[in-house]
Amino acid sequence: MRHTEFWARLEAVLGTAYYRSWAETFVMAELGRRTATEALDAGTPPKQVWAAVWSALELPPSER
């Protein structure tokens, strides 16, 4: 997964007005107590960040 795909998926799930804010403020234990943005900036692969987001948001299997 590329960064562009990650951001497109997050926008599709949370909406244009909210997805960036959520990514910058919601801390996830699975990412070492970092936000999605912090994890990506630290070099965590987007696929791994998406897996944490998927779990945190309790998305359906079809969004995996």
C-alpha positions as CSV (number, residue, x, y, z in Angstrom):
1,M,0.0,0.0,0.0
2,R,1.2,3.5,-0.9
3,H,0.8,6.6,1.2
4,T,-1.7,7.9,-1.4
5,E,-3.9,4.8,-1.1
6,F,-3.7,5.0,2.7
7,W,-5.0,8.6,2.7
8,A,-7.6,7.9,0.1
9,R,-9.0,5.0,2.2
10,L,-9.0,7.1,5.4
11,E,-10.8,9.9,3.6
12,A,-13.4,7.5,2.2
13,V,-14.1,6.1,5.7
14,L,-14.0,9.3,7.8
15,G,-14.9,12.0,5.2
16,T,-13.1,14.9,3.7
17,A,-13.6,17.3,6.6
18,Y,-12.4,15.0,9.3
19,Y,-9.9,12.4,8.1
20,R,-6.7,14.6,8.5
21,S,-7.7,15.8,11.9
22,W,-8.4,12.3,13.1
23,A,-5.0,11.1,11.7
24,E,-3.2,13.9,13.6
25,T,-4.9,13.5,17.0
26,F,-6.1,9.8,17.5
27,V,-3.3,7.9,19.4
28,M,-3.2,4.1,18.8
29,A,-1.4,1.7,21.1
30,E,-0.7,-0.6,18.1
31,L,1.5,2.2,16.6
32,G,3.6,2.7,19.7
33,R,1.2,5.3,21.2
34,R,1.5,7.4,18.1
35,T,-1.0,8.9,15.7
36,A,-1.3,7.7,12.1
37,T,0.5,10.8,10.9
38,E,3.3,10.3,13.4
39,A,3.7,6.7,12.6
40,L,3.8,7.4,8.8
41,D,6.3,10.2,9.4
42,A,8.5,7.8,11.5
43,G,8.6,5.4,8.5
44,T,6.0,2.8,9.6
45,P,4.7,1.2,6.4
46,P,1.2,2.5,5.4
47,K,-0.2,-1.0,5.3
48,Q,0.7,-1.5,9.0
49,V,-0.8,1.9,9.9
50,W,-3.9,1.0,8.0
51,A,-4.2,-2.2,9.9
52,A,-4.1,-0.2,13.2
53,V,-6.7,2.3,11.8
54,W,-8.9,-0.6,10.7
55,S,-8.8,-2.1,14.1
56,A,-9.3,1.2,16.0
57,L,-12.3,2.2,13.9
58,E,-13.8,-1.3,14.0
59,L,-14.2,-1.3,10.2
60,P,-15.8,-4.3,8.4
61,P,-13.6,-7.0,6.8
62,S,-14.3,-5.5,3.4
63,E,-12.3,-2.4,4.3
64,R,-9.2,-4.4,5.3
